[in-house]
Amino acid sequence: MALSGPERRALREIEELLAAEDPALAGLLRGGGVSRRERVTRWTSRAVVTLAVALLLFGLFLSDAGMVSVGLLMLIALPPALWLAGIVLGGSG
């Protein structure tokens, strides 16, 4: 929704008054916080990448049978993990 000229000026004045009164709060509001969804998505992405790297490193040291076992465990664990991530992120599960 677009603001009219007077509305933008009033908003700018409020912002300037806020910045003069409480610069720390104005900085937080200006910067915008990270939402819970973004934090969970970032954490989940990092966890998946870390797990993938760990599996890659384990694959260098494990025998073929061990790697197949780890792969099967991942195939079993991945769908519930994705389902749980969907619930945490507010998706329909």
Backbone as a chain_set.jsonl record, in Angstrom:
{"seq": "MALSGPERRALREIEELLAAEDPALAGLLRGGGVSRRERVTRWTSRAVVTLAVALLLFGLFLSDAGMVSVGLLMLIALPPALWLAGIVLGGSG", "coords": {"N": [[0.85, -1.167, 0.0], [0.716, 2.096, -0.953], [1.995, 5.119, 0.405], [0.776, 8.421, 0.939], [2.094, 11.715, 0.177], [1.935, 13.547, 2.473], [1.609, 11.609, 4.483], [4.002, 10.175, 4.319], [5.808, 12.203, 5.051], [4.961, 12.697, 7.702], [5.528, 10.225, 8.825], [8.312, 10.181, 8.503], [8.999, 12.305, 10.187], [8.224, 11.229, 12.663], [10.013, 9.112, 12.789], [12.449, 10.524, 12.921], [12.128, 11.852, 15.396], [11.994, 9.629, 17.09], [14.549, 8.556, 16.662], [16.086, 10.576, 17.76], [15.241, 10.48, 20.402], [15.607, 7.785, 21.307], [18.182, 6.297, 20.226], [19.224, 3.659, 20.07], [16.986, 1.937, 19.967], [15.807, 2.925, 17.639], [17.752, 2.169, 15.8], [17.545, -0.637, 15.944], [14.932, -0.987, 14.976], [15.191, 0.074, 12.428], [17.057, -1.612, 11.263], [15.774, -4.046, 11.205], [14.654, -7.129, 12.401], [15.62, -10.606, 12.571], [13.447, -13.051, 11.581], [11.736, -15.741, 13.289], [11.251, -17.87, 11.618], [13.219, -17.505, 9.646], [15.515, -17.908, 11.205], [15.177, -20.617, 11.985], [15.163, -21.835, 9.487], [17.745, -21.191, 8.613], [19.262, -22.529, 10.584], [18.454, -25.187, 10.129], [19.375, -25.537, 7.505], [22.14, -25.278, 7.891], [22.566, -27.484, 9.557], [21.915, -29.62, 7.853], [23.874, -29.33, 5.851], [26.176, -29.691, 7.406], [25.786, -32.339, 8.24], [25.867, -33.613, 5.757], [28.537, -33.134, 5.012], [29.815, -34.49, 7.08], [28.98, -37.125, 6.54], [30.242, -37.449, 4.089], [32.934, -37.345, 4.867], [32.972, -39.554, 6.622], [32.535, -41.494, 4.729], [34.975, -41.621, 3.49], [36.483, -43.098, 5.233], [35.066, -45.328, 6.047], [34.15, -48.731, 5.313], [32.711, -50.173, 2.316], [30.322, -51.475, 3.063], [29.771, -50.229, 5.487], [29.298, -47.62, 4.64], [27.044, -47.964, 3.063], [25.285, -48.721, 5.075], [25.158, -46.349, 6.606], [24.07, -44.667, 4.662], [21.538, -45.858, 4.311], [20.493, -45.448, 6.865], [20.305, -42.657, 6.783], [18.389, -42.342, 4.754], [16.22, -43.367, 6.084], [15.984, -41.597, 8.228], [15.696, -39.05, 7.112], [13.056, -38.332, 5.927], [11.277, -38.067, 8.299], [12.667, -35.964, 9.545], [12.451, -33.864, 7.699], [9.693, -33.586, 7.715], [9.302, -32.776, 10.37], [10.699, -30.349, 10.28], [9.004, -28.969, 8.581], [6.765, -28.694, 10.219], [7.813, -27.134, 12.292], [8.447, -24.851, 10.897], [5.979, -23.949, 10.33], [4.512, -24.981, 8.265], [2.109, -27.024, 6.491], [1.631, -30.187, 7.754]], "CA": [[0.0, 0.0, 0.0], [1.533, 3.295, -1.088], [1.659, 6.225, 1.293], [0.719, 9.731, 0.289], [3.179, 12.619, 0.563], [1.832, 13.952, 3.881], [1.819, 10.452, 5.347], [5.448, 9.907, 4.329], [6.452, 13.255, 5.855], [4.637, 12.441, 9.112], [6.291, 9.044, 9.226], [9.706, 10.603, 8.592], [9.121, 13.106, 11.418], [8.161, 10.301, 13.792], [11.279, 8.391, 12.784], [13.493, 11.433, 13.404], [11.912, 12.037, 16.827], [12.379, 8.385, 17.741], [16.005, 8.442, 16.593], [16.648, 11.536, 18.714], [14.894, 10.084, 21.761], [16.194, 6.483, 21.646], [18.921, 5.862, 19.037], [19.395, 2.205, 20.019], [15.73, 1.359, 19.491], [15.65, 3.313, 16.241], [18.648, 1.319, 15.011], [16.955, -1.973, 15.859], [13.765, -0.937, 14.095], [15.644, 0.352, 11.075], [17.764, -2.787, 10.75], [14.867, -5.176, 11.039], [15.116, -8.337, 13.064], [15.522, -11.858, 11.839], [12.265, -13.753, 12.065], [11.955, -17.105, 13.784], [11.277, -18.743, 10.444], [14.541, -17.388, 9.02], [16.5, -18.558, 12.084], [15.005, -22.063, 11.897], [15.605, -22.231, 8.157], [19.209, -21.104, 8.588], [19.782, -23.604, 11.425], [18.209, -26.447, 9.433], [20.288, -25.601, 6.367], [23.489, -25.554, 8.402], [22.595, -28.857, 10.06], [21.93, -30.528, 6.704], [25.198, -29.242, 5.228], [27.121, -30.325, 8.323], [25.559, -33.773, 8.161], [26.359, -34.076, 4.459], [30.003, -33.143, 5.063], [30.203, -35.587, 7.981], [28.808, -38.371, 5.797], [31.294, -37.514, 3.084], [34.17, -37.699, 5.565], [32.85, -40.945, 7.054], [32.663, -42.333, 3.545], [36.397, -41.791, 3.173], [37.104, -44.016, 6.179], [34.278, -46.542, 6.242], [34.12, -49.698, 4.214], [31.495, -50.037, 1.498], [29.166, -51.917, 3.844], [29.49, -49.184, 6.463], [28.723, -46.471, 3.943], [25.673, -48.334, 2.695], [24.497, -48.667, 6.31], [24.93, -44.936, 6.923], [23.13, -44.163, 3.658], [20.202, -46.355, 4.632], [20.031, -44.716, 8.043], [19.911, -41.311, 6.351], [17.122, -42.447, 4.024], [15.169, -43.597, 7.067], [15.859, -40.449, 9.118], [15.435, -37.8, 6.408], [11.637, -37.916, 5.834], [10.749, -37.475, 9.543], [13.331, -34.68, 9.812], [11.828, -32.865, 6.821], [8.335, -33.383, 8.21], [9.421, -31.974, 11.579], [11.072, -28.992, 9.87], [7.794, -28.346, 8.052], [5.912, -28.322, 11.338], [8.456, -26.039, 13.004], [8.369, -23.655, 10.052], [4.581, -23.532, 10.206], [3.896, -25.537, 7.068], [1.109, -28.049, 6.763], [2.357, -31.443, 7.837]], "C": [[0.9, 1.236, 0.0], [1.041, 4.385, -0.138], [1.636, 7.528, 0.506], [1.885, 10.578, 0.801], [3.102, 13.06, 2.014], [2.066, 12.787, 4.848], [3.306, 10.104, 5.445], [6.188, 10.933, 5.17], [6.203, 13.031, 7.344], [5.432, 11.245, 9.631], [7.773, 9.38, 9.391], [9.951, 11.419, 9.857], [9.104, 12.215, 12.659], [9.477, 9.538, 13.904], [12.413, 9.266, 13.331], [13.365, 11.676, 14.902], [12.33, 10.799, 17.614], [13.896, 8.235, 17.772], [16.664, 9.396, 17.579], [16.409, 11.082, 20.151], [15.587, 8.79, 22.189], [16.916, 5.923, 20.423], [19.076, 4.346, 18.931], [18.144, 1.521, 19.476], [15.505, 1.691, 18.021], [16.535, 2.462, 15.34], [18.111, -0.087, 14.854], [15.776, -2.003, 14.897], [14.175, -0.727, 12.645], [16.281, -0.888, 10.45], [16.859, -3.968, 10.498], [15.451, -6.425, 11.671], [14.985, -9.545, 12.158], [14.35, -12.627, 12.423], [12.621, -15.169, 12.518], [12.057, -18.077, 12.616], [12.644, -18.7, 9.768], [15.61, -18.063, 9.862], [16.405, -20.069, 11.979], [15.475, -22.569, 10.539], [17.123, -22.225, 8.074], [19.82, -22.25, 9.396], [19.628, -24.951, 10.725], [19.159, -26.605, 8.258], [21.7, -25.925, 6.822], [23.604, -26.987, 8.896], [22.674, -29.857, 8.914], [23.294, -30.509, 6.025], [26.245, -29.912, 6.104], [26.998, -31.844, 8.27], [26.087, -34.338, 6.842], [27.885, -34.143, 4.446], [30.49, -34.28, 5.951], [30.072, -36.932, 7.281], [29.883, -38.541, 4.734], [32.617, -37.934, 3.727], [34.127, -39.129, 6.083], [33.021, -41.893, 5.881], [34.108, -42.56, 3.139], [37.041, -42.867, 4.041], [36.348, -45.325, 6.362], [34.405, -47.473, 5.05], [32.831, -49.474, 3.418], [30.25, -50.425, 2.28], [28.781, -50.848, 4.87], [28.835, -47.98, 5.814], [27.288, -46.749, 3.509], [24.777, -48.264, 3.921], [24.173, -47.224, 6.679], [23.939, -44.328, 5.934], [21.703, -44.604, 3.934], [19.637, -45.661, 5.874], [19.581, -43.305, 7.671], [18.584, -41.343, 5.605], [15.956, -42.665, 4.982], [14.924, -42.34, 7.892], [15.434, -39.17, 8.398], [13.953, -37.428, 6.313], [11.053, -37.395, 7.14], [11.386, -36.124, 9.863], [12.72, -33.575, 8.955], [10.412, -32.557, 7.276], [8.364, -32.494, 9.456], [9.793, -30.537, 11.236], [9.856, -28.273, 9.3], [6.85, -27.903, 9.151], [6.503, -27.119, 12.06], [8.342, -24.752, 12.215], [6.933, -23.21, 9.824], [3.907, -24.038, 8.955], [2.847, -26.552, 7.453], [1.791, -29.388, 6.724], [1.425, -32.572, 7.835]], "O": [[1.753, 1.385, 0.875], [-0.159, 4.547, 0.087], [2.377, 7.706, -0.461], [2.575, 10.195, 1.747], [4.097, 12.965, 2.732], [2.657, 12.971, 5.912], [3.804, 9.777, 6.522], [7.096, 10.579, 5.922], [7.12, 13.159, 8.155], [5.943, 11.267, 10.751], [8.413, 8.905, 10.329], [10.975, 11.256, 10.521], [9.879, 12.426, 13.592], [9.991, 9.344, 15.006], [13.24, 8.797, 14.114], [14.371, 11.707, 15.611], [12.946, 10.907, 18.674], [14.463, 7.835, 18.788], [17.691, 9.063, 18.171], [17.264, 11.27, 21.017], [16.098, 8.702, 23.305], [16.329, 5.155, 19.661], [19.063, 3.8, 17.828], [18.232, 0.633, 18.628], [15.066, 0.84, 17.248], [16.125, 2.076, 14.246], [18.2, -0.675, 13.777], [15.637, -2.931, 14.1], [13.567, -1.293, 11.737], [16.079, -1.18, 9.271], [17.16, -4.81, 9.652], [16.629, -6.729, 11.482], [14.326, -9.502, 11.119], [14.278, -12.828, 13.636], [13.67, -15.708, 12.169], [12.869, -19.002, 12.64], [13.171, -19.736, 9.363], [16.509, -18.713, 9.327], [17.43, -20.745, 11.893], [16.115, -23.617, 10.452], [17.721, -23.151, 7.526], [20.783, -22.875, 8.952], [20.553, -25.763, 10.723], [19.693, -27.692, 8.035], [22.381, -26.75, 6.212], [24.626, -27.638, 8.679], [23.418, -30.834, 8.994], [23.817, -31.562, 5.661], [27.111, -30.625, 5.597], [28.006, -32.551, 8.257], [26.684, -35.414, 6.817], [28.461, -35.1, 3.928], [31.462, -34.959, 5.619], [30.948, -37.788, 7.409], [30.375, -39.647, 4.508], [33.332, -38.779, 3.19], [35.124, -39.847, 6.002], [33.59, -42.975, 6.028], [34.433, -43.571, 2.516], [38.029, -43.482, 3.639], [36.929, -46.323, 6.786], [34.722, -47.056, 3.936], [31.975, -48.68, 3.811], [29.22, -49.759, 2.166], [27.597, -50.595, 5.092], [27.916, -47.388, 6.38], [26.427, -45.873, 3.58], [23.639, -47.804, 3.833], [23.034, -46.914, 7.028], [23.064, -43.557, 6.327], [20.767, -43.815, 3.805], [18.453, -45.329, 5.926], [18.581, -42.816, 8.195], [17.743, -40.466, 5.801], [14.841, -42.207, 4.73], [13.778, -42.04, 8.225], [14.858, -38.283, 9.029], [13.615, -36.28, 6.6], [10.381, -36.364, 7.12], [10.719, -35.235, 10.393], [12.497, -32.466, 9.441], [9.976, -31.406, 7.232], [7.557, -31.574, 9.588], [9.262, -29.603, 11.836], [9.698, -27.072, 9.521], [6.205, -26.861, 9.039], [5.779, -26.185, 12.404], [8.16, -23.68, 12.793], [6.702, -22.185, 9.182], [2.823, -23.567, 8.611], [2.715, -26.899, 8.627], [2.471, -29.702, 5.747], [1.852, -33.725, 7.899]]}, "num_chains": 1, "name": "protein.A"}
